[in-house]
Amino acid sequence: MQIRLFYPFIKKFGVMAATAIIVILLYQYYGALEYTTKNLSEFFRLTLEHFFLVIVSMATAASIGVSLGIIMTRKGFERFGSAIMAIVNVWQSVPSLGVIALAYAFLPLVGLSGIGVVPALVALFFHAVAPIVRNTVAGIQSVSKDVIEAATGMGMTPNQILFRIEIPNALPVIMGGIRTATAIIVGSAPLACLIGGGGLGFWIFTGIALMDMGIMMAGAVPVALIAMLFDALLARLERIVVSEGIQSGEYQEA
């Protein structure tokens, strides 16, 4: 009985505690903690660069991906939906390193540098926008047609139906796509250092080049922690933006 009482507490904080212990042990065993302490200013600089890459590319992918998904579900634009989805799926199928290489190769053709933060952001955006577009379309299309017909019968305009009915009901699915895209961005961001985009990937690839596990772990573990942090923040944001009625409905269906 006592174990059951503490189960919610263990479920909530047990994973965090276990993760913290594993991180500390790895840091200590491979010498990553000592390396990070000696290069603390560089660690903060690389971490800030990594956060910048993730936040900017995620915000851009979310805004454009949701907008494209909405456009694809509007009357008169359905015929363009398959073409748009084919394009984003092609980008999604290209490996992360391939997207970075394509950005490096093609951006100079349009007058932009192939090295630096901009091509890294472009590559991360294209690699992560597909799940957002896909989930936005799926979420809006899953809204009951009876509800939409009832709203139309009440005199609501298409824009009112979109913003008051379709998007609120599709938010859980949309947020799922954004969380997936964020995981892709955080995992792919270390590759940005290969074209001068900065970030914690600099330590990861430096450690690989020098065959030094301490340097590599000093870059890899924070990347994993950043991924967990963004997923937790987005899960919290989802609970805030999704109405309680829809959340309770999901819980009952589950």
Kinemage of the C-alpha trace (Angstrom):
@kinemage 1
@onewidth
@group {chain A} dominant
@subgroup {mainchain}
@vectorlist {calphas} color= white
{ca met a 1} P 0.000 0.000 0.000
{ca gln a 2} L 2.811 2.407 0.890
{ca ile a 3} L 4.520 1.709 -2.439
{ca arg a 4} L 1.323 2.630 -4.291
{ca leu a 5} L 1.152 5.921 -2.403
{ca phe a 6} L 4.665 6.839 -3.545
{ca tyr a 7} L 4.226 5.499 -7.088
{ca pro a 8} L 3.114 8.857 -8.652
{ca phe a 9} L 6.102 10.570 -7.023
{ca ile a 10} L 8.496 7.862 -8.229
{ca lys a 11} L 6.970 7.939 -11.733
{ca lys a 12} L 7.367 11.715 -11.969
{ca phe a 13} L 10.817 12.198 -10.456
{ca gly a 14} L 12.359 8.727 -10.762
{ca val a 15} L 13.295 9.173 -14.428
{ca met a 16} L 14.800 12.590 -13.730
{ca ala a 17} L 16.836 11.271 -10.821
{ca ala a 18} L 18.031 8.237 -12.804
{ca thr a 19} L 19.010 10.471 -15.725
{ca ala a 20} L 20.928 12.835 -13.444
{ca ile a 21} L 22.821 9.923 -11.872
{ca ile a 22} L 23.703 8.446 -15.287
{ca val a 23} L 24.900 11.835 -16.558
{ca ile a 24} L 27.089 12.397 -13.505
{ca leu a 25} L 28.574 8.893 -13.743
{ca leu a 26} L 29.298 9.263 -17.461
{ca tyr a 27} L 30.810 12.689 -16.962
{ca gln a 28} L 32.988 11.425 -14.143
{ca tyr a 29} L 34.032 8.163 -15.807
{ca tyr a 30} L 35.081 9.648 -19.149
{ca gly a 31} L 36.535 12.865 -17.743
{ca ala a 32} L 33.865 15.019 -19.392
{ca leu a 33} L 33.153 16.906 -16.174
{ca glu a 34} L 36.784 17.928 -15.816
{ca tyr a 35} L 36.964 19.003 -19.461
{ca thr a 36} L 33.730 20.996 -19.170
{ca thr a 37} L 34.925 22.705 -15.989
{ca lys a 38} L 38.197 23.716 -17.606
{ca asn a 39} L 36.370 25.071 -20.688
{ca leu a 40} L 33.270 26.508 -19.015
{ca ser a 41} L 33.105 29.698 -21.084
{ca glu a 42} L 33.292 27.719 -24.331
{ca phe a 43} L 30.650 25.311 -23.021
{ca phe a 44} L 28.205 28.162 -22.385
{ca arg a 45} L 28.961 29.690 -25.785
{ca leu a 46} L 28.368 26.410 -27.623
{ca thr a 47} L 25.222 25.734 -25.595
{ca leu a 48} L 23.795 29.150 -26.428
{ca glu a 49} L 24.585 28.584 -30.106
{ca his a 50} L 22.820 25.218 -29.924
{ca phe a 51} L 19.767 26.772 -28.272
{ca phe a 52} L 19.706 29.483 -30.936
{ca leu a 53} L 19.774 26.914 -33.752
{ca val a 54} L 17.010 24.876 -32.140
{ca ile a 55} L 14.695 27.745 -31.179
{ca val a 56} L 14.920 29.679 -34.459
{ca ser a 57} L 14.576 26.642 -36.729
{ca met a 58} L 11.795 25.193 -34.560
{ca ala a 59} L 9.821 28.463 -34.522
{ca thr a 60} L 10.211 28.840 -38.293
{ca ala a 61} L 9.267 25.220 -38.995
{ca ala a 62} L 6.246 25.424 -36.676
{ca ser a 63} L 4.877 28.655 -38.145
{ca ile a 64} L 5.389 27.692 -41.790
{ca gly a 65} L 4.474 24.020 -41.274
{ca val a 66} L 1.178 24.809 -39.538
{ca ser a 67} L 0.365 27.455 -42.151
{ca leu a 68} L 1.021 25.021 -45.011
{ca gly a 69} L -1.061 22.358 -43.301
{ca ile a 70} L -3.981 24.762 -42.910
{ca ile a 71} L -3.738 25.888 -46.551
{ca met a 72} L -3.756 22.281 -47.721
{ca thr a 73} L -7.110 21.677 -45.989
{ca arg a 74} L -8.885 24.755 -47.408
{ca lys a 75} L -11.372 24.465 -50.243
{ca gly a 76} L -9.801 25.177 -53.595
{ca phe a 77} L -6.296 24.223 -52.429
{ca glu a 78} L -6.798 20.484 -51.998
{ca arg a 79} L -5.292 19.779 -55.421
{ca phe a 80} L -2.013 21.328 -54.280
{ca gly a 81} L -1.935 19.247 -51.109
{ca ser a 82} L -0.402 16.135 -52.633
{ca ala a 83} L 2.322 18.177 -54.351
{ca ile a 84} L 3.225 20.030 -51.153
{ca met a 85} L 3.226 16.809 -49.133
{ca ala a 86} L 5.419 15.098 -51.738
{ca ile a 87} L 7.989 17.892 -51.487
{ca val a 88} L 8.156 17.891 -47.679
{ca asn a 89} L 8.287 14.089 -47.610
{ca val a 90} L 11.256 14.119 -49.991
{ca trp a 91} L 13.111 16.479 -47.657
{ca gln a 92} L 12.133 14.297 -44.695
{ca ser a 93} L 13.539 11.191 -46.400
{ca val a 94} L 16.969 12.769 -46.936
{ca pro a 95} L 19.397 11.967 -44.079
{ca ser a 96} L 20.373 14.819 -41.777
{ca leu a 97} L 23.916 14.978 -43.103
{ca gly a 98} L 22.565 15.022 -46.658
{ca val a 99} L 20.322 18.007 -45.890
{ca ile a 100} L 23.305 19.878 -44.438
{ca ala a 101} L 25.334 19.059 -47.554
{ca leu a 102} L 22.514 20.177 -49.870
{ca ala a 103} L 22.201 23.485 -48.030
{ca tyr a 104} L 25.959 23.951 -48.330
{ca ala a 105} L 25.846 23.211 -52.066
{ca phe a 106} L 22.681 25.001 -53.216
{ca leu a 107} L 22.500 28.188 -51.130
{ca pro a 108} L 25.453 29.799 -52.991
{ca leu a 109} L 23.412 29.393 -56.182
{ca val a 110} L 20.854 31.899 -54.801
{ca gly a 111} L 23.439 34.342 -53.518
{ca leu a 112} L 23.739 33.070 -49.946
{ca ser a 113} L 26.814 31.703 -48.234
{ca gly a 114} L 26.990 27.945 -47.819
{ca ile a 115} L 28.887 28.285 -44.555
{ca gly a 116} L 27.615 29.677 -41.264
{ca val a 117} L 24.442 29.888 -39.212
{ca val a 118} L 22.018 30.686 -42.071
{ca pro a 119} L 22.571 27.488 -44.098
{ca ala a 120} L 22.425 25.484 -40.867
{ca leu a 121} L 19.044 27.024 -40.013
{ca val a 122} L 17.748 26.415 -43.542
{ca ala a 123} L 18.820 22.766 -43.419
{ca leu a 124} L 17.265 22.189 -39.981
{ca phe a 125} L 14.033 23.856 -41.097
{ca phe a 126} L 13.631 21.682 -44.190
{ca his a 127} L 14.493 18.541 -42.278
{ca ala a 128} L 11.886 19.176 -39.550
{ca val a 129} L 8.932 20.790 -41.319
{ca ala a 130} L 7.428 17.552 -42.705
{ca pro a 131} L 5.960 16.099 -39.465
{ca ile a 132} L 4.384 19.453 -38.623
{ca val a 133} L 2.686 19.732 -42.017
{ca arg a 134} L 1.590 16.093 -41.878
{ca asn a 135} L 0.160 16.333 -38.369
{ca thr a 136} L -1.583 19.637 -39.050
{ca val a 137} L -3.386 18.153 -42.052
{ca ala a 138} L -4.247 14.967 -40.143
{ca gly a 139} L -5.473 16.913 -37.113
{ca ile a 140} L -7.766 19.230 -39.061
{ca gln a 141} L -9.112 16.428 -41.225
{ca ser a 142} L -9.930 14.388 -38.111
{ca val a 143} L -12.400 17.008 -36.851
{ca ser a 144} L -15.916 15.625 -37.129
{ca lys a 145} L -17.778 16.778 -40.238
{ca asp a 146} L -20.996 16.858 -38.197
{ca val a 147} L -19.487 19.485 -35.900
{ca ile a 148} L -18.442 21.608 -38.875
{ca glu a 149} L -21.878 21.296 -40.475
{ca ala a 150} L -23.517 22.289 -37.200
{ca ala a 151} L -21.245 25.347 -36.945
{ca thr a 152} L -22.056 26.290 -40.538
{ca gly a 153} L -25.763 25.958 -39.796
{ca met a 154} L -25.324 28.334 -36.846
{ca gly a 155} L -23.985 30.967 -39.246
{ca met a 156} L -20.265 30.753 -38.457
{ca thr a 157} L -17.907 31.902 -41.199
{ca pro a 158} L -15.126 29.624 -42.537
{ca asn a 159} L -12.527 31.620 -40.589
{ca gln a 160} L -14.536 31.293 -37.389
{ca ile a 161} L -14.867 27.553 -37.935
{ca leu a 162} L -11.124 27.294 -38.544
{ca phe a 163} L -9.973 29.225 -35.480
{ca arg a 164} L -12.751 28.272 -33.048
{ca ile a 165} L -13.384 24.639 -33.956
{ca glu a 166} L -10.862 23.021 -36.311
{ca ile a 167} L -7.571 24.300 -34.885
{ca pro a 168} L -8.543 23.890 -31.188
{ca asn a 169} L -9.640 20.299 -31.843
{ca ala a 170} L -6.541 19.577 -33.937
{ca leu a 171} L -4.086 21.074 -31.423
{ca pro a 172} L -3.122 17.775 -29.730
{ca val a 173} L -2.134 16.268 -33.081
{ca ile a 174} L -0.392 19.471 -34.186
{ca met a 175} L 1.586 19.632 -30.935
{ca gly a 176} L 2.606 16.017 -31.483
{ca gly a 177} L 4.087 17.008 -34.838
{ca ile a 178} L 5.904 19.972 -33.298
{ca arg a 179} L 7.388 17.756 -30.585
{ca thr a 180} L 8.563 15.275 -33.209
{ca ala a 181} L 10.081 18.085 -35.283
{ca thr a 182} L 11.834 19.490 -32.216
{ca ala a 183} L 13.417 16.113 -31.460
{ca ile a 184} L 14.624 15.954 -35.072
{ca ile a 185} L 16.069 19.474 -34.866
{ca val a 186} L 17.865 18.911 -31.554
{ca gly a 187} L 19.328 15.645 -32.830
{ca ser a 188} L 20.404 17.138 -36.163
{ca ala a 189} L 21.733 20.451 -34.821
{ca pro a 190} L 25.178 19.000 -33.897
{ca leu a 191} L 25.797 18.491 -37.624
{ca ala a 192} L 25.588 22.274 -38.099
{ca cys a 193} L 29.181 22.636 -36.920
{ca leu a 194} L 30.313 20.869 -40.105
{ca ile a 195} L 29.372 23.960 -42.112
{ca gly a 196} L 30.336 26.516 -39.467
{ca gly a 197} L 26.939 26.750 -37.772
{ca gly a 198} L 28.333 26.316 -34.262
{ca gly a 199} L 26.691 24.455 -31.409
{ca leu a 200} L 27.652 21.527 -29.225
{ca gly a 201} L 28.407 19.438 -32.279
{ca phe a 202} L 31.843 21.119 -32.250
{ca trp a 203} L 32.808 19.181 -29.129
{ca ile a 204} L 31.177 15.975 -30.371
{ca phe a 205} L 33.120 15.923 -33.648
{ca thr a 206} L 36.295 17.173 -31.970
{ca gly a 207} L 36.080 14.237 -29.576
{ca ile a 208} L 35.501 11.831 -32.461
{ca ala a 209} L 38.446 13.256 -34.426
{ca leu a 210} L 40.769 13.037 -31.406
{ca met a 211} L 39.267 9.721 -30.224
{ca asp a 212} L 38.654 11.389 -26.866
{ca met a 213} L 35.472 10.114 -25.177
{ca gly a 214} L 35.622 12.883 -22.582
{ca ile a 215} L 35.299 15.675 -25.135
{ca met a 216} L 32.667 13.766 -27.107
{ca met a 217} L 30.553 13.066 -24.006
{ca ala a 218} L 30.913 16.708 -22.923
{ca gly a 219} L 29.060 17.625 -26.110
{ca ala a 220} L 26.741 14.634 -26.567
{ca val a 221} L 25.199 14.467 -23.090
{ca pro a 222} L 24.086 18.144 -23.043
{ca val a 223} L 22.456 17.589 -26.458
{ca ala a 224} L 20.440 14.721 -24.997
{ca leu a 225} L 19.483 16.829 -21.982
{ca ile a 226} L 18.413 19.712 -24.241
{ca ala a 227} L 16.170 17.296 -26.169
{ca met a 228} L 14.558 16.156 -22.917
{ca leu a 229} L 14.146 19.756 -21.773
{ca phe a 230} L 12.373 20.863 -24.951
{ca asp a 231} L 10.118 17.806 -24.917
{ca ala a 232} L 9.113 18.544 -21.306
{ca leu a 233} L 8.488 22.223 -22.103
{ca leu a 234} L 6.371 21.384 -25.148
{ca ala a 235} L 4.412 18.813 -23.153
{ca arg a 236} L 3.701 21.517 -20.587
{ca leu a 237} L 2.749 23.978 -23.342
{ca glu a 238} L 0.371 21.395 -24.805
{ca arg a 239} L -1.424 21.077 -21.467
{ca ile a 240} L -1.786 24.875 -21.393
{ca val a 241} L -3.014 25.517 -24.958
{ca val a 242} L -5.260 22.459 -25.337
{ca ser a 243} L -8.626 22.960 -23.670
{ca glu a 244} L -9.531 20.786 -20.699
{ca gly a 245} L -12.546 19.368 -22.551
{ca ile a 246} L -10.357 18.034 -25.366
{ca gln a 247} L -7.745 16.740 -22.894
{ca ser a 248} L -10.406 14.865 -20.895
{ca gly a 249} L -11.830 13.443 -24.120
{ca glu a 250} L -8.388 12.150 -25.094
{ca tyr a 251} L -7.945 10.632 -21.659
{ca gln a 252} L -11.266 8.815 -21.893
{ca glu a 253} L -10.477 7.514 -25.396
{ca ala a 254} L -7.071 6.307 -24.226
